[in-house]
């Protein structure tokens, strides 16, 4: 046999899986709402693949072997979050509860960054006001 039947079986199955899943399955198409907010869905794709087979020698068909085999695949797509872009701000909106503390920490990073930026901005504004008031006092 020039080609092994199991290899052909695996190639066909993998090609079918490739045709079903692309990057648009994980990062979905953008949706624009009437108020101008852009929403991008994010999903988790999990798939498994199995194939097996065997060649059986036969006495009736000299020089030929019989092949028996099969393959299968399973795919799971779970929506995880949405990225929302509105008025120049980007937010990650999680759908699922966090599975473990590490996921919770990673999910909190954008919120912590926003709060730290606000704090620094407010502190900077206060310092600028103090400097302006000090300049006014010096002029008088």
C-alpha positions in Angstrom: 0.0 0.0 0.0 1.4 3.4 -1.0 -0.5 5.3 1.7 -1.5 4.1 5.1 -5.2 4.3 5.6 -4.9 5.6 9.2 -2.8 8.6 8.0 -5.6 9.5 5.4 -8.2 9.1 8.1 -6.3 11.4 10.5 -5.7 14.0 7.7 -9.4 14.2 6.8 -10.4 14.6 10.4 -7.9 17.3 11.2 -8.8 19.2 8.0 -12.5 19.2 9.1 -11.5 20.5 12.5 -9.4 23.3 10.9 -12.4 24.3 8.8 -14.6 24.6 11.8 -12.2 26.7 14.0 -10.4 29.9 13.2 -9.4 33.0 15.1 -12.9 34.4 14.7 -14.2 31.6 16.9 -12.0 32.8 19.8 -12.1 36.6 19.2 -15.5 37.2 17.7 -16.7 39.8 15.2 -17.1 43.3 16.5 -20.5 44.5 17.3 -21.3 48.3 17.3 -24.2 49.5 19.3 -26.3 52.5 18.4 -24.6 54.6 21.0 -21.2 53.9 19.4 -19.9 51.3 21.9 -17.9 48.5 20.3 -18.3 45.1 21.8 -15.9 42.2 21.0 -16.8 38.7 22.3 -14.0 36.5 23.6 -14.5 32.7 23.8 -12.5 29.7 25.0 -12.3 26.8 22.5 -11.3 23.4 23.6 -11.1 20.4 21.3 -10.0 16.8 21.5 -9.1 14.4 18.7 -8.6 10.6 18.6 -7.9 8.2 15.8 -7.1 4.6 15.7 -6.9 1.7 13.4 -5.3 -1.6 12.5 -4.4 -3.6 9.5 -5.4 -7.2 9.4 -3.6 -9.8 7.3 -5.9 -12.1 5.3 -5.4 -15.5 3.8 -8.1 -15.2 1.2 -6.7 -12.0 -0.4 -3.0 -12.8 -0.9 -0.7 -9.8 -0.5 -3.5 -7.5 0.7 -4.4 -6.4 4.2 -7.8 -5.3 5.5 -8.0 -2.0 7.4 -10.3 -1.1 10.2 -10.3 2.2 12.0 -12.1 5.2 13.1 -11.6 8.8 14.3 -13.5 11.4 16.2 -13.3 14.8 17.6 -15.1 16.9 20.2 -15.3 20.7 20.4 -16.5 22.9 23.2 -16.9 26.7 22.9 -17.5 28.7 26.1 -18.0 32.4 26.0 -15.6 34.0 28.6 -15.8 37.8 28.3 -16.6 40.8 26.2 -14.2 43.7 25.5 -16.2 46.9 25.5 -14.8 50.1 23.9 -16.7 53.2 24.7 -15.7 56.9 24.7 -12.0 56.0 24.5 -12.2 53.6 27.4 -11.6 49.8 27.2 -13.2 47.5 29.7 -13.1 43.7 30.0 -16.5 42.4 31.1 -16.2 38.8 32.4 -19.1 36.4 32.0 -18.0 33.5 34.2 -17.1 33.6 37.9 -13.4 33.2 38.5 -12.3 29.6 38.9 -9.4 30.2 41.2 -7.5 33.0 42.9 -5.0 33.4 40.1 -7.9 34.1 37.6 -9.4 36.5 40.1 -6.2 38.5 40.3 -5.7 38.6 36.6 -9.3 39.8 36.1 -8.8 42.6 38.7 -5.7 44.0 37.0 -7.5 46.4 34.6 -9.7 47.7 37.5 -6.6 48.2 39.7 -4.8 50.0 36.9 -7.8 52.4 36.4 -8.0 53.2 40.1 -4.2 53.8 40.3 -4.4 56.1 37.3 -7.3 58.0 38.9 -5.4 58.3 42.2 -2.2 59.6 40.5 -4.2 62.0 38.4 -6.0 63.4 41.5 -2.8 63.7 43.4 -1.1 65.5 40.4 -4.1 67.9 40.2 -3.8 68.7 44.0 -0.1 69.4 43.6 -0.7 71.7 40.7 -3.4 73.6 42.6 -1.0 74.0 45.6 1.7 75.3 43.3 -0.7 77.8 41.7 -1.9 79.0 45.2 1.7 79.3 46.3 2.5 81.5 43.3 -0.5 83.7 43.9 0.6 84.2 47.6 4.1 85.1 46.5 2.9 87.7 44.1 0.8 89.4 46.8 
